[in-house]
Amino acid sequence: MSFQKFSNSFFHNLFKPTYLKRFFFFVFSDVVIFLLSYILSFSIRFSINELVSQYETFNLFLPIFIFSKIIMLLLFDIYAISWKYFSMNDALKMFCAILFAQIIAYISAYIFFRNHFIIILSRSVFFLDFFISLFFLVSLRSFKRIMILMMNKKSESKEKIIIYGAGDGGEQMLREMLKKESTYDPVAILDDNKNKWSMRIHGIPILGGLQEIKKVMKKSGAKAVLIAIPSINKEKLKEIFKYLEKEEIKDIKILPSVQELLSGKLTLNNVKNIDITDLLGRESINLDKAQIGAYLRNQVILVTGACGSIGSEIFKQVLEYEPQKILALDINETELFYLDNKTPNELKSKVEMVLADVREKERVDEIFRDNNIDIVFHAAALKHVSMCEKFPLEAIKTNIQGTYNLVNASMNKVKRFLFISTDKAVNPSSIMGGTKRIAEFIVTSSGIGKTIFSSVRFGNVLGSRGSVLPIFEEQIKSKKPVTITHPDMKRYFMTTKEAVQLCLETAGGAKGGEVFILDMGEPILIREIAENMIKMYGYKPYKEIKIIFTGKRKGEKIFEELFRAEERVKNTRFEKIFRVIGSNRIEYSLIQGIVNEFLRIENHEKAKDLLQKYISGFKYEE
């Protein structure tokens, strides 16, 4: 090795920061600080002549003043703190350490050097030493953080942003943004609490309420706003969004809800652009997790359609309740592969991927024969109205025959069976809705015996595959016209997470043979969703991005319903879950004959006729 390489390596290792080097640096620095503080305290309190005359006594107390502080700093673990991220909590710990050190020094000096203590030491020396020591300690340790903040302020490559919300969420996000690695430059804070106006948080001013947003943005050059209020309710969020939209602010960011953040502290990774699901979603529900855990824990669970939007969320949520085993069944080999890859390694021993088709009776029977299944969540289905219209026989095989196969295999063997139905099964007007209604008959008519069979209906799931949101998003990003079938089209919406949470509660509370519906809130105009999404991407609806009405498709309804006129709904003990009273049933002894009748169908017209025969209220929409 050459001398130059050796010297480079030596100096690199010498100045490379390590815990031990940092420890000795701060201990040495603190000894110097305490010595300086000791001298300054006595110099302020006494004259030069007094200090000279009591020089020996002055030296006598020096070790007590220094070592009491070093010991307390060690006990309070001050030397383990990373001063790059120095905070008020760290300053408070330091305050307590020095305070206790002064108390110990005072008591020690009084006990061991009482005569000298009375002559020269006054309480003012201890107070002066306390504040001077604390000032220098905090200054030294804040220096690195202050330098980082100053460098951040000089950075022009960062995105200027205004934070709305001066609470804990806003403070945490501001702290994260002021770090060197942050890509944001917070220039101002806004909050509607007038008591906070003119205050500063980490040096950033609170300049008023939301009404000041336009003026502050113009003055600061900021283009983005972060709504940093995790506890905000949906109605308030909609109100803020409409105000910002009116002010023509396009870059709006938010934080997830409090419930989504419970698992960890806020970081910049939590920041996301506001999207339509944030405005359409509803308030979080209070889950009876004890009840859900009681029936899922240590059970063998089968989820059909496990790769779909609902099935994959059921799979994900059930894993949280410590089942003995989950069988994830789907016909899509590629998606099963991805689902398996996404499963955490520590949970893979509880998971088995099952490639199978629910339409194949022998395969379904084999799965039940090989596994002691306790609970079935049946989410496998053909769900798209237009595709079921094109391929009605396939819809019958999956939605009717597949359900019948699973019910037969489950009867008197599994404990609970929940069928995922749809609002399109109410007064159905399409092949898809009709086949799901027949599947409801199969399930509810089976609610006799050891197995508890039940069905649950709900509307559109936000962001699910094939739903309007990803379709609209793709059209807007491509600057193509957004297509809607009818201007008055309304639908019920809920998030996938909420839908599945309610499904898990539903299955646990069922007694057998019920049809449940979920509180979907108010139906929403599809046209309004499209308009809001276009605005969120910074375009003007009908001008920069057109909305085209293509005409109602076969089997499509303008409005969806959750129950029929002759049906009634009754509250359950669960929030947002209702039981349908008066739902038609078919004797189970007749079910096999009906299923066979559907399987003999050869064309679309016969499918419509047979659905009309068995479903009162079936009215096919041309």
LOGUKOL-563682 format. One line per 5 residues: number of its first residue (from 1); their letters; for each residue x, y, z of C-alpha. Coordinates in Angstrom, 2 decimals, decimal comma. Layout:
BEGIN
NUM = a = X:Y:Z; ... $
end
This chain:
BEGIN
1 = msfqk = 0,00:0,00:0,00; 1,37:3,45:-0,93; 1,84:6,14:1,70; -0,84:8,29:0,02; -3,43:5,49:0,16 $
6 = fsnsf = -2,48:4,74:3,74; -2,84:8,40:4,78; -6,18:8,74:2,94; -7,49:5,60:4,64; -6,17:6,72:8,03 $
11 = fhnlf = -7,78:10,15:7,90; -11,01:8,72:6,45; -11,33:6,29:9,39; -10,21:8,95:11,84; -12,98:11,38:10,89 $
16 = kptyl = -15,64:8,79:10,04; -18,44:9,29:12,62; -19,02:6,40:15,02; -20,91:6,11:18,29; -17,67:5,89:20,33 $
21 = krfff = -16,10:8,94:18,67; -19,31:10,93:19,12; -19,47:9,86:22,78; -15,92:11,00:23,60; -16,36:14,21:21,61 $
26 = fvfsd = -19,44:15,24:23,58; -18,01:14,16:26,97; -14,89:16,24:26,32; -16,97:19,18:25,03; -19,28:18,98:28,04 $
31 = vvifl = -16,35:19,03:30,50; -15,10:22,21:28,78; -18,61:23,70:28,87; -19,09:22,91:32,56; -15,67:24,36:33,39 $
36 = lsyil = -16,51:27,53:31,49; -19,95:27,73:33,12; -18,40:27,26:36,57; -15,94:30,10:36,00; -18,61:32,43:34,55 $
41 = sfsir = -21,04:31,72:37,41; -18,49:32,67:40,06; -17,24:35,64:38,01; -20,76:37,07:37,76; -21,50:36,51:41,45 $
46 = fsine = -18,16:37,58:43,03; -15,58:40,23:42,47; -12,04:39,45:41,27; -10,57:40,04:44,75; -13,04:37,61:46,33 $
51 = lvsqy = -12,22:34,93:43,76; -8,45:35,33:44,27; -8,75:35,16:48,06; -10,87:32,00:47,86; -8,91:30,33:45,03 $
56 = etfnl = -8,38:27,00:46,88; -12,05:26,80:47,89; -13,01:27,62:44,29; -10,98:24,60:43,05; -12,41:22,39:45,79 $
61 = flpif = -15,97:22,54:44,41; -15,01:22,23:40,74; -15,06:18,36:40,50; -18,49:18,20:42,16; -19,98:20,67:39,69 $
66 = ifski = -18,51:18,88:36,65; -18,84:15,20:37,51; -22,39:15,45:38,90; -23,49:16,74:35,48; -21,55:14,15:33,48 $
71 = imlll = -23,01:11,32:35,61; -26,60:12,59:35,20; -26,15:13,02:31,44; -25,03:9,39:31,30; -27,97:8,22:33,44 $
76 = fdiya = -30,45:10,12:31,25; -28,88:8,53:28,15; -28,15:11,94:26,64; -25,03:10,71:24,82; -27,10:8,16:22,85 $
81 = iswky = -29,25:10,84:21,19; -28,69:11,62:17,50; -28,41:15,40:17,51; -29,20:15,59:13,84; -32,83:15,10:14,92 $
86 = fsmnd = -32,70:17,17:18,12; -36,26:17,81:19,46; -38,09:19,41:22,37; -38,29:16,00:24,10; -34,49:15,77:23,97 $
91 = alkmf = -34,17:19,31:25,36; -36,55:18,38:28,19; -34,45:15,32:29,04; -31,35:17,53:29,14; -33,15:20,06:31,35 $
96 = cailf = -34,06:17,31:33,85; -30,53:15,85:33,81; -28,89:19,21:34,63; -31,56:20,01:37,23; -30,93:16,74:39,09 $
101 = aqiia = -27,17:17,30:38,74; -27,45:20,71:40,42; -29,51:19,25:43,28; -26,92:16,50:43,80; -24,04:19,03:43,61 $
106 = yisay = -25,75:21,28:46,15; -26,35:18,42:48,62; -22,85:16,97:48,12; -21,14:20,32:48,59; -23,13:20,96:51,75 $
111 = iffrn = -22,37:17,51:53,25; -18,67:17,21:52,38; -17,49:20,84:52,45; -19,95:22,46:54,81; -17,63:25,14:56,19 $
116 = hfiii = -16,43:26,28:52,80; -19,99:25,99:51,46; -21,29:28,50:53,98; -18,43:30,95:53,36; -18,32:31,17:49,54 $
121 = lsrsv = -21,16:29,26:47,91; -24,48:31,01:47,49; -27,62:29,66:45,84; -27,24:32,18:43,02; -24,07:30,36:41,87 $
126 = ffldf = -26,06:27,16:41,41; -28,81:28,99:39,50; -26,32:30,78:37,25; -24,38:27,57:36,61; -27,61:25,71:35,82 $
131 = fislf = -28,77:28,16:33,12; -25,32:28,78:31,62; -24,58:25,02:31,40; -27,98:24,29:29,87; -27,64:27,10:27,34 $
136 = flvsl = -24,24:25,90:26,08; -25,30:22,23:26,06; -28,40:22,90:23,96; -26,51:25,31:21,68; -23,80:22,77:20,93 $
141 = rsfkr = -26,25:20,00:20,17; -28,59:22,22:18,16; -25,81:23,47:15,95; -25,93:20,54:13,50; -29,73:20,70:13,22 $
146 = imilm = -29,67:24,48:12,71; -27,09:24,09:9,92; -29,30:21,51:8,20; -32,33:23,82:8,44; -30,34:26,72:7,01 $
151 = mnkks = -29,15:24,56:4,11; -32,74:23,45:3,49; -33,93:27,05:3,31; -31,32:27,78:0,65; -32,39:24,84:-1,49 $
156 = eskek = -34,26:26,01:-4,59; -34,94:22,55:-5,98; -37,53:21,76:-3,33; -41,26:22,04:-3,89; -42,72:25,00:-2,02 $
161 = iiiyg = -45,75:23,94:-0,02; -48,24:25,44:2,44; -49,40:23,32:5,37; -53,03:23,66:6,42; -53,40:22,52:10,03 $
166 = agdgg = -51,20:23,64:12,93; -51,95:20,65:15,15; -49,82:17,59:15,92; -50,14:16,27:12,36; -49,01:19,59:10,88 $
171 = eqmlr = -46,09:19,86:13,31; -44,87:16,32:12,54; -45,08:16,89:8,79; -43,28:20,24:9,14; -40,50:18,54:11,12 $
176 = emlkk = -40,13:15,90:8,38; -40,13:18,51:5,60; -37,36:20,50:7,28; -34,99:17,55:7,12; -32,19:17,62:4,59 $
181 = estyd = -33,50:14,69:2,53; -37,00:16,17:2,18; -38,19:17,28:-1,27; -40,54:19,89:0,22; -39,92:23,48:1,27 $
186 = pvail = -42,67:24,53:3,74; -43,14:28,29:3,41; -46,19:28,93:5,59; -48,80:27,37:7,84; -52,52:28,13:7,83 $
191 = ddnkn = -55,01:27,27:10,56; -58,55:28,41:11,30; -57,80:28,73:15,03; -57,27:32,50:15,49; -55,35:31,93:18,73 $
196 = kwsmr = -52,53:30,38:16,67; -52,19:33,23:14,19; -48,83:35,07:14,24; -47,20:32,13:16,06; -44,34:30,09:14,58 $
201 = ihgip = -43,69:26,36:14,50; -40,05:25,39:13,90; -39,54:28,90:12,53; -42,38:28,72:9,98; -45,10:31,38:10,50 $
206 = ilggl = -48,83:30,74:10,88; -50,25:33,42:8,58; -54,00:33,07:9,14; -56,91:30,84:8,15; -57,76:29,06:4,92 $
211 = qeikk = -59,20:32,27:3,46; -55,64:33,61:3,22; -54,52:30,77:0,93; -54,59:32,70:-2,36; -52,67:35,69:-0,96 $
216 = vmkks = -50,07:33,48:0,76; -49,54:31,37:-2,36; -49,05:34,45:-4,52; -46,57:35,99:-2,08; -44,58:32,79:-1,37 $
221 = gakav = -44,65:31,24:-4,82; -46,03:27,97:-3,42; -48,15:25,82:-5,74; -49,15:22,98:-3,40; -51,22:22,68:-0,23 $
226 = liaip = -51,03:19,85:2,31; -54,14:19,29:4,43; -52,32:17,98:7,51; -55,30:16,99:9,66; -55,48:13,17:9,98 $
231 = sinke = -58,62:13,40:12,15; -60,59:15,45:9,60; -64,06:14,11:8,76; -65,19:13,57:5,18; -67,71:16,43:5,15 $
236 = klkei = -65,09:18,93:6,31; -62,61:17,56:3,74; -65,19:18,04:0,97; -65,80:21,60:2,19; -62,06:22,41:2,15 $
241 = fkyle = -61,63:20,78:-1,27; -64,49:22,84:-2,74; -62,98:26,04:-1,34; -59,51:25,24:-2,74; -61,10:24,25:-6,03 $
246 = keeik = -62,91:27,62:-6,16; -59,57:29,34:-5,58; -58,21:27,34:-8,57; -55,61:25,49:-6,48; -54,80:22,28:-8,29 $
251 = dikil = -52,04:20,57:-6,27; -53,83:19,39:-3,10; -52,24:16,79:-0,85; -53,58:15,03:2,26; -52,63:12,57:4,98 $
256 = psvqe = -54,38:9,25:5,59; -56,97:9,03:8,36; -56,05:8,52:12,02; -57,09:4,83:11,82; -54,70:4,21:8,94 $
261 = llsgk = -51,83:5,86:10,83; -52,23:3,99:14,12; -49,49:1,54:13,20; -46,72:4,16:13,06; -45,68:7,79:13,16 $
266 = ltlnn = -46,25:10,28:10,36; -43,61:10,47:7,64; -43,47:12,09:4,21; -44,35:8,69:2,76; -47,85:9,25:4,19 $
271 = vknid = -48,38:12,33:2,01; -50,50:11,65:-1,08; -52,40:13,59:-3,69; -56,09:13,88:-2,88; -58,24:11,64:-5,04 $
276 = itdll = -61,92:10,95:-5,50; -61,93:8,06:-3,01; -60,99:10,52:-0,25; -64,13:12,52:-1,01; -66,48:9,61:-1,63 $
281 = gresi = -65,33:7,47:1,29; -67,24:7,77:4,55; -66,42:7,99:8,22; -64,58:5,04:9,75; -66,77:2,43:11,40 $
286 = nldka = -66,36:0,99:14,88; -65,59:-2,67:14,32; -66,36:-5,35:16,87; -62,90:-6,87:16,47; -63,37:-9,16:19,46 $
291 = qigay = -66,41:-10,76:17,83; -64,64:-11,11:14,47; -61,54:-12,59:16,09; -63,62:-15,01:18,13; -65,00:-16,80:15,06 $
296 = lrnqv = -61,96:-16,48:12,75; -59,07:-17,31:15,08; -57,54:-20,76:14,58; -60,03:-21,61:11,81; -59,44:-22,99:8,31 $
301 = ilvtg = -60,89:-20,44:5,90; -61,63:-20,67:2,17; -61,81:-17,46:0,13; -63,08:-17,92:-3,43; -62,27:-15,26:-6,01 $
306 = acgsi = -59,27:-14,49:-3,81; -57,53:-12,45:-6,49; -60,43:-10,09:-7,11; -60,92:-6,72:-5,44; -63,17:-8,04:-2,66 $
311 = gseif = -61,60:-11,49:-2,36; -58,05:-10,17:-2,01; -59,14:-7,69:0,68; -60,95:-10,49:2,56; -57,75:-12,55:2,33 $
316 = kqvle = -55,68:-9,63:3,65; -58,00:-8,74:6,54; -58,66:-12,33:7,65; -54,89:-12,85:8,00; -54,90:-10,19:10,74 $
321 = yepqk = -57,15:-12,38:12,92; -54,71:-15,29:13,23; -56,51:-18,06:11,33; -55,09:-21,56:11,36; -55,00:-21,58:7,55 $
326 = ilald = -56,36:-19,63:4,56; -57,08:-21,27:1,22; -56,97:-18,59:-1,51; -58,92:-20,01:-4,45; -58,96:-18,43:-7,90 $
331 = inete = -58,97:-19,44:-11,54; -56,39:-16,78:-12,47; -52,96:-18,39:-12,22; -51,00:-15,14:-12,74; -52,89:-13,22:-10,07 $
336 = lfyld = -52,52:-16,13:-7,63; -48,78:-15,96:-8,22; -48,78:-12,22:-7,41; -50,98:-12,74:-4,34; -48,58:-15,38:-3,07 $
341 = nktpn = -45,61:-13,07:-3,64; -47,30:-10,23:-1,75; -47,99:-12,40:1,28; -45,50:-11,63:4,10; -42,98:-14,45:4,58 $
346 = elksk = -43,86:-14,86:8,26; -47,49:-15,63:7,29; -46,87:-17,96:4,33; -47,10:-21,06:6,51; -50,76:-20,16:7,08 $
351 = vemvl = -51,57:-19,63:3,40; -52,24:-22,05:0,55; -52,88:-20,89:-3,01; -55,52:-22,99:-4,78; -55,80:-22,86:-8,58 $
356 = advre = -59,32:-24,07:-9,31; -62,63:-23,26:-11,01; -65,72:-23,19:-8,79; -67,74:-24,44:-11,79; -65,99:-27,84:-11,62 $
361 = kervd = -67,89:-29,88:-9,02; -65,30:-32,65:-8,70; -62,48:-30,16:-8,08; -64,55:-28,28:-5,49; -65,42:-31,55:-3,71 $
366 = eifrd = -61,75:-32,54:-3,72; -60,74:-29,26:-2,05; -63,31:-29,75:0,72; -62,35:-33,40:1,12; -58,64:-32,58:1,52 $
371 = nnidi = -59,12:-29,66:3,90; -61,14:-29,42:7,07; -62,67:-26,07:6,11; -64,50:-24,11:8,83; -65,56:-20,90:7,06 $
376 = vfhaa = -66,21:-19,97:3,42; -66,21:-16,46:1,95; -67,61:-16,86:-1,56; -66,53:-13,87:-3,68; -65,89:-15,64:-7,02 $
381 = alkhv = -68,21:-14,28:-9,71; -68,57:-12,81:-13,17; -69,52:-9,26:-12,16; -69,40:-7,00:-15,22; -72,86:-6,36:-16,63 $
386 = smcek = -71,73:-5,92:-20,25; -69,59:-9,07:-20,27; -72,37:-11,17:-18,75; -74,70:-9,89:-21,48; -72,23:-11,07:-24,13 $
391 = fplea = -71,57:-14,41:-22,44; -74,74:-15,32:-20,51; -73,97:-19,03:-20,36; -70,62:-18,34:-18,71; -72,35:-16,09:-16,17 $
396 = iktni = -74,77:-18,92:-15,36; -71,96:-21,44:-14,94; -69,95:-19,23:-12,59; -72,60:-17,34:-10,65; -75,22:-20,10:-10,37 $
401 = qgtyn = -73,49:-23,47:-10,84; -70,32:-22,36:-9,03; -72,32:-21,17:-6,02; -74,37:-24,39:-5,99; -71,20:-26,50:-6,04 $
406 = lvnas = -69,74:-24,62:-3,07; -72,99:-24,70:-1,08; -73,34:-28,46:-1,63; -69,74:-29,10:-0,61; -70,14:-26,89:2,49 $
411 = mnkvk = -73,49:-28,13:3,78; -73,25:-29,60:7,31; -69,45:-29,57:7,03; -68,38:-25,94:7,44; -69,50:-23,64:10,26 $
416 = rflfi = -70,23:-20,48:8,28; -70,73:-19,58:4,61; -71,01:-15,95:3,44; -71,98:-15,20:-0,15; -70,96:-11,82:-1,61 $
421 = stdka = -73,99:-10,57:-3,53; -74,74:-7,22:-5,18; -77,34:-4,45:-5,31; -77,86:-5,52:-8,95; -79,62:-8,64:-7,61 $
426 = vnpss = -82,52:-6,42:-6,43; -85,22:-6,20:-9,11; -82,56:-7,34:-11,58; -82,54:-5,97:-15,11; -79,51:-7,85:-16,45 $
431 = imggt = -78,08:-11,34:-16,79; -75,46:-10,50:-14,18; -78,03:-9,25:-11,64; -80,38:-12,15:-12,35; -77,73:-14,85:-11,90 $
436 = kriae = -76,58:-13,26:-8,62; -80,22:-13,25:-7,42; -80,54:-16,98:-8,18; -77,26:-17,50:-6,30; -78,83:-15,66:-3,33 $
441 = fivts = -81,76:-18,14:-3,48; -79,32:-21,06:-3,42; -77,49:-19,73:-0,37; -80,44:-18,50:1,72; -82,49:-21,62:0,99 $
446 = sgigk = -79,63:-23,69:2,41; -79,74:-22,03:5,84; -80,88:-25,19:7,62; -78,63:-27,53:9,59; -75,16:-27,20:11,08 $
451 = tifss = -73,84:-24,70:8,51; -74,85:-21,02:8,86; -75,47:-19,73:5,32; -75,96:-16,00:4,66; -75,63:-13,42:1,89 $
456 = vrfgn = -74,60:-9,78:1,89; -75,48:-7,17:-0,75; -73,58:-3,98:-1,44; -73,01:-1,57:-4,30; -69,98:-0,39:-6,21 $
461 = vlgsr = -66,57:-0,66:-4,60; -64,32:2,36:-5,05; -61,32:1,65:-7,24; -62,14:-2,03:-7,83; -61,19:-3,61:-11,13 $
466 = gsvlp = -63,47:-2,50:-13,94; -65,13:0,20:-11,83; -65,58:3,71:-13,19; -62,73:5,31:-11,21; -59,73:3,60:-12,88 $
471 = ifeeq = -61,47:3,94:-16,27; -62,04:7,67:-15,77; -58,48:8,07:-14,49; -57,00:6,47:-17,60; -59,16:8,60:-19,89 $
476 = ikskk = -58,23:11,85:-18,08; -54,49:11,05:-18,05; -54,67:10,40:-21,79; -56,65:13,66:-22,23; -59,43:11,70:-23,87 $
481 = pvtit = -63,14:12,42:-23,36; -64,63:10,78:-20,25; -67,45:8,46:-21,26; -70,61:7,97:-19,17; -73,64:6,05:-20,34 $
486 = hpdmk = -76,32:8,40:-18,94; -76,25:11,86:-17,27; -78,65:10,76:-14,49; -76,83:7,51:-13,68; -76,44:7,08:-9,90 $
491 = ryfmt = -74,62:4,44:-7,91; -73,90:3,50:-4,31; -70,20:3,51:-3,41; -68,02:2,33:-0,54; -64,33:1,56:-0,15 $
496 = tkeav = -63,07:-2,00:-0,50; -61,70:-1,91:3,04; -65,00:-0,80:4,57; -67,03:-3,30:2,52; -64,88:-6,20:3,70 $
501 = qlcle = -64,86:-5,03:7,33; -68,65:-5,11:7,27; -68,63:-8,51:5,54; -66,48:-9,96:8,34; -68,89:-8,61:10,95 $
506 = tagga = -71,86:-9,88:8,94; -70,56:-13,45:8,74; -69,92:-13,56:12,48; -73,39:-12,26:13,39; -75,45:-14,40:11,00 $
511 = kggev = -77,89:-17,00:12,39; -78,66:-18,73:9,08; -80,64:-17,99:5,92; -80,38:-14,18:6,10; -79,73:-11,61:3,42 $
516 = fildm = -77,88:-8,60:4,79; -77,37:-5,18:3,25; -74,72:-2,63:4,11; -75,36:1,03:4,75; -74,00:2,47:1,51 $
521 = gepil = -74,83:6,09:2,30; -76,44:8,21:-0,40; -76,20:7,27:-4,10; -73,87:9,52:-6,08; -74,20:10,85:-9,61 $
526 = ireia = -71,55:9,26:-11,84; -71,41:12,55:-13,73; -70,37:14,42:-10,56; -67,60:11,89:-9,91; -66,25:12,46:-13,42 $
531 = enmik = -66,39:16,24:-13,01; -64,53:16,14:-9,68; -61,86:13,79:-11,02; -61,23:16,06:-14,01; -60,83:19,05:-11,64 $
536 = mygyk = -58,42:17,06:-9,44; -56,15:16,58:-12,45; -56,18:20,33:-13,06; -58,55:20,44:-16,05; -61,91:22,10:-16,59 $
541 = pykei = -64,79:19,66:-17,22; -66,54:19,94:-20,59; -63,91:22,48:-21,79; -60,42:20,98:-21,47; -61,69:17,43:-20,95 $
546 = kiift = -65,06:16,60:-22,46; -67,68:14,35:-20,91; -69,57:12,28:-23,47; -72,84:10,45:-22,72; -72,83:7,25:-24,79 $
551 = gkrkg = -76,31:5,92:-23,96; -77,51:3,27:-21,52; -76,24:-0,25:-22,17; -78,23:-3,46:-22,19; -79,19:-4,61:-18,71 $
556 = ekife = -78,08:-1,33:-17,11; -80,28:0,58:-14,65; -80,23:4,32:-14,02; -80,64:3,78:-10,27; -79,66:0,77:-8,18 $
561 = elfra = -81,64:-0,48:-5,19; -80,55:-2,37:-2,08; -83,92:-4,03:-1,35; -87,23:-4,58:-3,12; -90,54:-2,81:-2,35 $
566 = eervk = -91,98:-5,88:-0,61; -88,84:-6,34:1,48; -88,22:-4,55:4,78; -84,95:-3,88:6,55; -84,25:-4,37:10,22 $
571 = ntrfe = -81,37:-3,09:12,32; -78,78:-5,53:13,58; -76,49:-5,04:16,57; -73,77:-4,00:14,14; -73,26:-0,45:12,92 $
576 = kifrv = -74,19:0,00:9,23; -75,45:-3,59:8,76; -79,15:-4,34:8,18; -81,10:-7,56:7,74; -83,58:-7,89:4,86 $
581 = igsnr = -87,00:-9,19:5,96; -89,38:-10,76:3,45; -86,81:-11,85:0,87; -88,20:-14,57:-1,40; -86,86:-18,09:-1,00 $
586 = ieysl = -87,03:-21,34:-2,93; -87,34:-24,71:-1,25; -83,89:-26,28:-1,25; -85,32:-29,56:-2,56; -86,14:-27,66:-5,78 $
591 = iqgiv = -82,75:-25,96:-6,12; -80,93:-28,76:-7,95; -83,68:-28,98:-10,57; -83,57:-25,21:-11,11; -79,77:-25,23:-11,45 $
596 = neflr = -79,96:-28,06:-14,00; -82,61:-26,13:-15,89; -80,28:-23,13:-16,18; -77,40:-25,34:-17,30; -79,52:-26,62:-20,22 $
601 = ienhe = -79,97:-23,10:-21,59; -78,54:-22,58:-25,06; -78,88:-18,86:-25,76; -79,39:-15,37:-24,37; -83,17:-15,27:-24,90 $
606 = kakdl = -83,76:-18,50:-22,98; -81,58:-17,19:-20,16; -83,79:-14,10:-19,88; -86,96:-16,18:-19,96; -85,78:-18,51:-17,21 $
611 = lqkyi = -84,63:-15,66:-14,99; -88,04:-14,04:-15,43; -89,69:-17,33:-14,46; -87,96:-17,64:-11,10; -87,39:-13,98:-10,12 $
616 = sgfky = -90,37:-11,77:-9,39; -89,49:-8,24:-10,44; -87,00:-9,30:-13,12; -87,36:-6,75:-15,88; -84,75:-6,90:-18,58 $
621 = ee = -83,51:-3,48:-19,73; -82,87:-3,39:-23,46 $
end
